[in-house]
Structures are given as structure tokens and as C-alpha cells.
Amino acid sequence: MDLDRLFRALADPTRRRIVDELAERDGQTLFELHVRLINWYGASLSRQALSKHLLSLEEAGLVRTEWRWRSKHHFLERMPLRQMWDVWLRPLTEPLETEENTADEDRADERAGR
């Protein structure tokens, strides 16, 4: 996993909105995404600019494209986000040591002469 590429892709607010849109409704075409970004966010970007943003997200592994007949559909890939979660945030959600566990370790250390 290339965290630098992932963070660069997510650093741009327009790309984060694209990720939000795909999280809400996966499998959208460029036209659908363009219309939704304009309607919901008032984004003033061209389809060419949107294509560049999608390419950046695709290079980061966050978007997968699939041709269906004559339309290119975009899907959110959650695996890079899950991997980032596992590397950095999951240890924070694991249970903390309790006083009982610490006391048991202290007793074991005393028996071992530490």
C-alpha cells in the first residue's frame, strides 16, 4: 500500500467529495458524478477535470472502473482505507490493559526475580 499516494489523493476536497458520492451510490458514470457534484456541492468543474480527479483516485487504488456496454462505471475500493485503518487506527481501538492484567504481570515478574 502506498500511503503517500493515498494521502495525496484524499488531500483534495473535490476528490473527497467524489469518494463520498461513490460511497453513497457506487457504480456511477462520469456524467452521473458530474451532475451530482454540481447539484449537491455547487462544484464548478469540467468533465475533463473530473476525469483527472478520478484518475488520481484510481492510481491511489481508491476507485475501480468497469466498462458496461458503452459506459465506464466507477466503483469505490475500500480496501486501501481498511488497510490504513488496520495500520494506524486499529491499535487505538483494541482494549487497554486493565489493572488486573497489570497486577498479574507484576506478580509474574516478582516470581521471576525481575
C-alpha positions in Angstrom: 0.0 0.0 0.0 1.4 3.4 -1.0 0.2 5.7 1.8 1.8 8.8 0.1 -0.4 8.3 -3.0 -3.4 7.6 -0.9 -3.0 10.7 1.2 -2.3 12.9 -1.9 -5.5 11.6 -3.4 -7.5 12.4 -0.3 -5.9 15.7 0.3 -8.1 17.4 -2.4 -11.6 18.3 -1.2 -13.1 17.6 -4.7 -11.7 14.0 -4.6 -13.1 13.5 -1.1 -16.5 14.6 -2.4 -16.1 12.0 -5.2 -15.3 9.4 -2.6 -18.4 10.4 -0.6 -20.5 10.2 -3.7 -19.3 6.8 -4.6 -19.7 5.6 -1.0 -23.3 6.7 -1.2 -24.1 5.4 -4.7 -21.5 3.1 -6.2 -21.1 2.4 -9.9 -21.7 5.9 -11.3 -20.7 7.1 -14.7 -18.7 10.3 -15.3 -21.8 12.1 -16.4 -23.7 11.0 -13.2 -20.9 12.0 -10.9 -20.6 15.3 -12.7 -24.3 16.1 -12.3 -24.4 15.1 -8.7 -21.3 17.1 -7.8 -22.8 20.2 -9.5 -26.2 19.7 -7.9 -25.1 18.8 -4.4 -22.0 20.8 -3.9 -22.2 23.5 -6.5 -18.9 22.3 -7.8 -17.8 24.2 -10.9 -15.6 21.7 -12.6 -15.4 20.4 -16.1 -15.8 16.8 -17.0 -12.2 16.8 -18.0 -11.2 18.0 -14.5 -13.4 15.4 -13.0 -11.7 12.7 -15.2 -8.3 13.8 -13.8 -9.6 13.6 -10.3 -11.0 10.1 -10.9 -7.6 9.0 -12.5 -5.8 10.2 -9.4 -8.2 8.2 -7.2 -7.8 5.2 -9.4 -4.0 5.4 -9.2 -4.3 5.5 -5.4 -6.3 2.3 -5.5 -9.5 4.0 -4.2 -11.5 3.8 -7.5 -12.0 0.9 -9.8 -13.6 1.3 -13.3 -15.6 -1.1 -15.2 -16.9 -0.8 -18.8 -20.6 -1.7 -19.1 -21.6 -1.6 -22.7 -20.6 1.9 -23.8 -20.4 3.4 -20.3 -17.5 3.5 -17.9 -18.7 3.0 -14.3 -16.7 4.0 -11.2 -16.7 2.0 -8.0 -15.2 2.8 -4.6 -12.5 0.4 -3.5 -12.5 0.4 0.3 -9.5 -1.9 0.8 -6.8 0.9 0.9 -8.9 2.7 3.6 -9.3 -0.5 5.6 -5.5 -1.2 5.3 -4.8 2.3 6.6 -7.2 1.7 9.4 -5.5 -1.6 10.3 -2.0 0.0 10.3 -2.8 3.2 12.2 -6.1 3.2 13.9 -7.0 -0.3 14.9 -4.4 -0.4 17.8 -6.3 2.5 19.3 -9.5 0.6 19.4 -8.0 -2.5 21.0 -8.8 -2.9 24.7 -6.4 -1.2 27.1 -4.6 -3.1 29.7 -6.7 -3.4 32.8 -5.3 -3.1 36.3 -5.9 -6.8 36.9 -3.8 -7.8 33.9 -1.0 -5.4 35.1 -1.1 -6.8 38.6 -0.8 -10.4 37.2 2.2 -9.3 35.1 3.8 -7.6 38.2 3.3 -10.8 40.2 4.9 -12.9 37.4 7.8 -10.5 37.3 8.3 -10.8 41.1 8.4 -14.6 40.9 10.9 -14.5 38.1 13.1 -12.2 40.1 12.8 -9.1 37.8 
